[in-house]
Amino acid sequence: MRVLLSVYGKQIGGRKEVVIVAEKLKKVECDPKCGFMVQSHDEKEVVEIALQHAKKAHKMNITEKDVKGMMKDA
């Protein structure tokens, strides 16, 4: 599993506070014959790109719910 770590720091009094935010990498893969795969830390981006691919490459009108059902952690 790959995880994106974002580190944010801010000065509080005499010490620095560090907050680490971890976001999982998400992916959607098409049929192996097609070979299409999209992955991103942004789930919305994965959904949008997968919807565009389904429509353009396969002339399929699938829903956001369909794509989320196909989505896996990368």
N, C-alpha and C positions, 0 to 999 in steps of 0.2 A: 504494500500500500504506500502510495506517495502522499505526502502532506505538505502543503505550503504553509510556512511559518512567517507571519508578519509580526515584526517587533516594533512596538511603539514605546517611546520613553518620554517621561516628563519630570521636571524637577519639582519636588514637593519639600519645602523647607530645606534642610541640609542633605536630603537623600534623593536619589533618583528612583522612581517607580517604573518598572518595566512590565508591560502587558504583552503576552504572546497569544496570538490568535491563530488557530490551526484550521485550515479548510481542506477538506478531502478533494482529490481530483476525481471528477465524474467522467464517464465515457458512455457512448452509444456506438455499437458496431452493427453494420448492415450484414447481410448474408455474405459468407466468405467468397462466393462467386463474384460479388460486386466489389468487395474490398474496402468499402467506405468505413471510416472510423473518425469520430470527433471526441476530443477530450478537453476538459477545461476545469478550472476551479469554480467557474461561474455556471451554475446549473441552468440559468436562463439562457445563456449563450449556447450551451449544448442543445437545449430544446429547439431554439430558433434555427440553428444550423441543420439539425436532423430533420426538422419539418421541411426546410427548403430542399434538402437532398431528396427526401421521399417524393416531393412534388415534381422536381425537375428531372431526376434520374429515373424514377419509377412510375410517374404519373399517379401517385397515391395521395389521397387526402386523409392523413392520419391526424389525430388530435394530440394536444399537449399531454393529456393523460396517457395516451398510447406510448409516447416517447418516454415519459417518466417511468412507465412499466418496463421499458427496455433498458433503462439507465442502470449502470453498475459503478461501483467504486473502482478506480483504475489502480 
